[in-house]
């Protein structure tokens, strides 16, 4: 009788630990999704900054240029751009400053460097989160295997089946 009680307590302890690990995995999954979203945003900003730098560098200093100005939903107006001496830069909070072409290019290049650093950090964080999620999955799988092979614990029990399903669900959401 004492052995049976001890096995039930061990099974309850294992189940509690598995639930805690599954909860940790869910928190990490939410953090991973947020990280992926931020990574996509920084990637878009980086590409936009590179395009802006390239466009400004290719605008001639001494002659008028014909260009297309977007007005929305894929509609453009032909416009004449005068020689570019100064550009306007929005620095935030609806504040715009005027800078020379060279200063503007330097500003954009510094933004590109900031975006590249941010992107590297996000990629590193994503790798760390992924590794931790894999560790948790391994722990859960190991605990489930031990629980299924322990005497007195039925591998077909509803608790074990439930945890196996959670484990499979987590594996499908996070391919390795």
C-alpha positions in Angstrom: 0.0 0.0 0.0 2.9 2.4 0.9 4.6 1.6 -2.5 1.4 2.4 -4.3 1.0 5.7 -2.5 4.6 6.6 -3.3 4.1 5.7 -7.0 1.0 7.9 -7.2 2.9 10.8 -5.5 5.7 10.4 -8.0 3.3 10.3 -10.9 1.6 13.4 -9.6 5.0 15.1 -9.2 6.0 14.1 -12.7 2.7 15.4 -14.1 3.1 18.7 -12.3 6.7 19.1 -13.7 5.5 18.3 -17.2 2.7 20.9 -16.9 5.3 23.4 -15.7 7.5 22.6 -18.7 4.6 22.8 -21.1 3.7 26.3 -19.6 7.3 27.4 -20.0 7.2 26.2 -23.6 4.1 28.3 -24.3 5.7 31.4 -22.8 8.7 30.8 -25.0 6.5 30.3 -28.0 4.8 33.7 -27.5 8.2 35.3 -27.0 9.5 33.6 -30.2 6.5 34.9 -32.2 7.1 38.4 -30.9 10.8 38.1 -31.8 9.9 36.9 -35.4 7.6 39.9 -35.8 10.3 42.3 -34.6 12.8 40.7 -36.9 10.5 41.1 -39.9 10.0 44.8 -39.0 13.7 45.5 -38.7 14.4 43.6 -42.0 11.8 45.8 -43.8 13.3 49.0 -42.2 16.8 47.9 -43.2 15.8 47.3 -46.8 14.0 50.6 -46.9 17.1 52.4 -45.6 19.3 50.8 -48.2 16.9 51.8 -51.0 16.8 55.4 -49.7 20.6 55.6 -49.5 20.9 54.2 -53.0 18.2 56.6 -54.4 19.8 59.7 -52.8 23.3 58.8 -54.0 22.0 58.4 -57.5 20.2 61.8 -57.7 22.3 64.3 -59.6 23.4 67.4 -57.8 23.3 69.8 -60.7 20.4 69.1 -62.9 16.7 68.6 -62.8 15.4 65.0 -62.9 12.1 63.7 -64.1 10.7 61.3 -61.5 7.4 59.6 -60.5 5.8 60.6 -57.2 3.6 58.1 -55.5 0.1 59.4 -54.5 -1.2 56.1 -53.2 -2.6 52.7 -54.1 0.0 52.3 -56.9 -0.8 55.6 -58.6 2.1 58.0 -59.6 2.4 61.5 -60.9 5.3 62.6 -63.1 7.3 65.3 -61.3 10.4 67.3 -61.9 12.9 67.1 -59.1 15.1 70.2 -58.9 18.9 69.8 -58.1 19.1 68.2 -54.7 21.1 70.3 -52.3 19.1 69.8 -49.1 16.8 67.0 -47.9 14.3 66.8 -45.0 14.7 64.2 -42.4 11.9 63.3 -40.0 13.6 62.7 -36.6 10.4 61.7 -34.8 7.6 63.4 -32.9 6.7 65.2 -36.2 10.0 67.1 -36.1 11.7 67.5 -39.4 15.2 68.9 -40.0 17.0 70.0 -43.1 20.3 68.4 -44.0 22.7 68.4 -46.9 22.8 65.4 -49.3 26.0 64.1 -47.7 24.7 64.6 -44.1 21.5 62.7 -45.1 23.5 59.8 -46.6 25.6 59.7 -43.4 22.4 59.7 -41.3 20.9 56.8 -43.4 24.1 54.8 -43.2 24.1 55.2 -39.4 20.5 54.0 -39.3 21.5 51.0 -41.5 24.2 50.1 -39.0 21.7 50.3 -36.1 19.3 48.1 -37.9 22.0 45.5 -38.7 23.0 45.4 -35.0 19.3 45.0 -34.0 18.8 42.3 -36.5 21.8 40.3 -35.3 20.6 40.6 -31.7 17.1 39.3 -32.7 18.6 36.4 -34.7 20.7 35.5 -31.7 17.7 35.7 -29.3 15.7 33.5 -31.7 18.4 30.9 -31.7 18.5 30.9 -27.9 14.8 30.6 -27.6 14.7 27.8 -30.1 17.4 25.9 -28.2 15.6 26.3 -24.9 12.3 25.1 -26.4 14.1 22.0 -27.8 15.6 21.4 -24.3 12.1 21.6 -22.7 10.7 19.3 -25.4 13.5 16.8 -24.7 12.8 16.9 -21.0 9.1 16.4 -21.5 9.6 13.5 -23.8 12.1 11.9 -21.4 9.7 12.3 -18.5 6.9 10.8 -20.5 9.0 7.8 -21.5 10.1 7.2 -17.9 6.5 7.5 -16.8 5.3 5.1 -19.4 7.9 2.5 -18.5 7.5 2.8 -14.7 5.7 -0.1 -13.0 2.2 0.7 -11.8 1.8 3.5 -14.3 -0.2 2.6 -17.3 1.1 4.0 -20.5 -2.4 4.1 -21.8 -3.7 6.2 -18.9 -5.6 9.3 -19.8 -3.0 11.5 -18.2 -0.2 10.0 -20.2 -2.2 10.2 -23.4 -3.0 13.9 -22.6 0.7 14.7 -22.1 1.7 12.8 -25.2 -0.8 14.8 -27.2 0.6 18.1 -25.7 4.1 16.9 -26.5 3.1 16.1 -30.1 1.3 19.5 -30.4 4.4 21.3 -29.2 6.6 19.3 -31.6 4.4 20.2 -34.5 4.4 23.9 -33.6 8.2 23.9 -33.3 9.9 21.8 -35.9 13.5 21.1 -35.1 
